[in-house]
Amino acid sequence: MMESLLIIGGGLAGCEAAWQASRLGVSITLYEMRPHKFTPAHHTDLLAELVCSNSLRSTSLANAVGLLKEEMMLADSLIMKCAQETSVPAGGALAVDRAKFAERVTEEIVKSSRIKPVREEVVEIPEQRPLIIATGPLTSDHLSNSIASLTGKEYLFFYDAVAPLVTLESINTNLVFRQSRYGKGEAAYLNAPLNEDEYRRFWERLVAAEVNDPRAFERNLFFEGCLPLEVMARRGFDTLRFGPLKPVGLIDPRTGKEPFAVVQLRQDNAAGSIYNLVGFQTQLKWGEQKNVFRMIPGLENAEFVRFGVMHRNTFLNGPQLLQPTLQLRKAPQILCAGQITGVEGYVESAACGLIAGINGARLASGKEPLIPPQQSAHGSLCRHVSASASSNFQPMNINYGLFPPLPGKLPRRLRAQRISERALASWSQFLAKLL
Ligand SMILES: Cc1cc2nc3c(=O)[nH]c(=O)nc-3n(C[C@H](O)[C@H](O)[C@H](O)COP(=O)(O)OP(=O)(O)OC[C@H]3O[C@@H](n4cnc5c(N)ncnc54)[C@H](O)[C@@H]3O)c2cc1C
């Protein structure tokens, strides 16, 4: 009889895990609760739906997320394959047409002879082993309770934020200009420049605008790397100009000068008809979003196809609960994958699924799970979620600070280059062991 593996959650991590396990000859049952039950952020019945930005971030090896993607491609990642097939122009980043991307992933999963998708909410951790929990930051309440009683640990909750989307035809293209920062890659962004007066009026209105949960910030519900726009704005007049509205590397062709501040808009679908306001994750009330964001020159008539919203994020205290193989210390036949482990981001979640899929397949075949090499990007992520200090454990995007340091002092670019060479060599050896 063929070895079998159960996966709960058909998101980025669950689909990648199923794909990797199927490549290793295991048969998989993949549970996904949509369309019978939706999370607050998912809108479709498609597997691997991207809930917010359409960007899988930098493609450069000078950036750790570029390295992580490179490693995934070497491992024949499903998420990377579908992302490349459905990419849209985004300068030095990999961005996708979100609908086409999720459709392609769904197609591949459905047509795989080894994967059986089941559209049903799992309300309790099943008896079957091995199994992978990949239910993401918005794990349903019933299953959250069941996981909490298994791990014996309390969940930590905080909020992530979604940026609004506007239609291109509603943007006043006489006021915005197309350019990438420092002229890098294709001119993929639309830029709305603000002079000092315009910025001041925008900032004053933004800090006074009505929000949905005014006490969320005091309750420490935000992740420092993903703060709502209005929370950043309240930190000071210039904070946004050094954050999402930074003008550096952008020259307004009408003045030949760098503007006082710039709002960037990034293409969000292949047709190029929808753009997202980069870094504008927000907790403002929807009516307020319309009023405040229409103060941005060029967006005075913006048509919003989706407003920014706030959402819960559920994740485990990984260092207390997980091994670097992504097995639960208490129940080693159960693996966890994706954002629920305490990684942050689409690519990181999928990468985590890749490791869990390999190790889930190994457990199903009676083999020992493997720890990905520490020098690799995958290994660094697994180490972060299993061995960071657990007292103040926070979700983390991949970054070069998570890798074992190199001896001596090197300039930043050279250091990134050396770390990525070392990572790719160790990762290739790891992959060779799987054959
Ligand atoms: C609102 C929001 C915005 C985000 N924006 C970004 C962003 O812009 N860029 C970025 O890189 N990252 C973003 N993230 C973070 C994160 O990377 C993504 O959420 C990512 O999709 C996580 O992948 P995952 O596979 O772990 O979870 P998901 O992709 O969410 O997949 C989990 C799946 O499990 C299903 N599920 C849940 N409970 C059950 C159950 N009991 N039974 C069966 N199925 C279940 C869900 O329906 C879902 O399909 C955002 C997160 C949130 C919450």
The ligand as an ORCA input file, in Angstrom:
! r2SCAN-3c Opt
* xyz 0 1
  C      -4.604     39.807      6.212
  C      -3.249     39.296      5.881
  C      -2.495     39.936      4.938
  C      -1.210     39.445      4.598
  N      -0.498     40.067      3.644
  C       0.695     39.569      3.249
  C       1.416     40.187      2.195
  O       0.995     41.166      1.623
  N       2.610     39.663      1.831
  C       3.105     38.571      2.440
  O       4.187     38.117      2.037
  N       2.439     37.966      3.463
  C       1.249     38.446      3.889
  N       0.562     37.867      4.922
  C       1.193     36.831      5.714
  C       1.226     35.378      5.206
  O       2.403     35.189      4.528
  C       0.103     34.890      4.378
  O      -1.023     34.879      5.191
  C       0.328     33.462      3.821
  O      -0.762     33.190      3.008
  C       0.515     32.379      4.855
  O       0.579     31.117      4.219
  P      -0.010     29.819      4.943
  O       0.028     28.723      3.955
  O       0.664     29.629      6.233
  O      -1.520     30.204      5.259
  P      -2.724     30.484      4.233
  O      -2.202     30.861      2.901
  O      -3.655     31.393      4.933
  O      -3.390     29.041      4.088
  C      -4.066     28.416      5.152
  C      -5.284     27.721      4.566
  O      -5.878     26.904      5.576
  C      -7.278     27.000      5.471
  N      -7.823     26.637      6.793
  C      -7.801     27.351      7.946
  N      -8.357     26.618      8.950
  C      -8.748     25.433      8.419
  C      -9.369     24.273      8.944
  N      -9.708     24.168     10.231
  N      -9.643     23.225      8.108
  C      -9.299     23.300      6.771
  N      -8.708     24.385      6.235
  C      -8.415     25.430      7.043
  C      -7.527     28.437      5.048
  O      -8.772     28.563      4.396
  C      -6.340     28.683      4.101
  O      -6.669     28.408      2.767
  C      -0.707     38.321      5.271
  C      -1.484     37.691      6.251
  C      -2.731     38.168      6.552
  C      -3.552     37.464      7.582
*
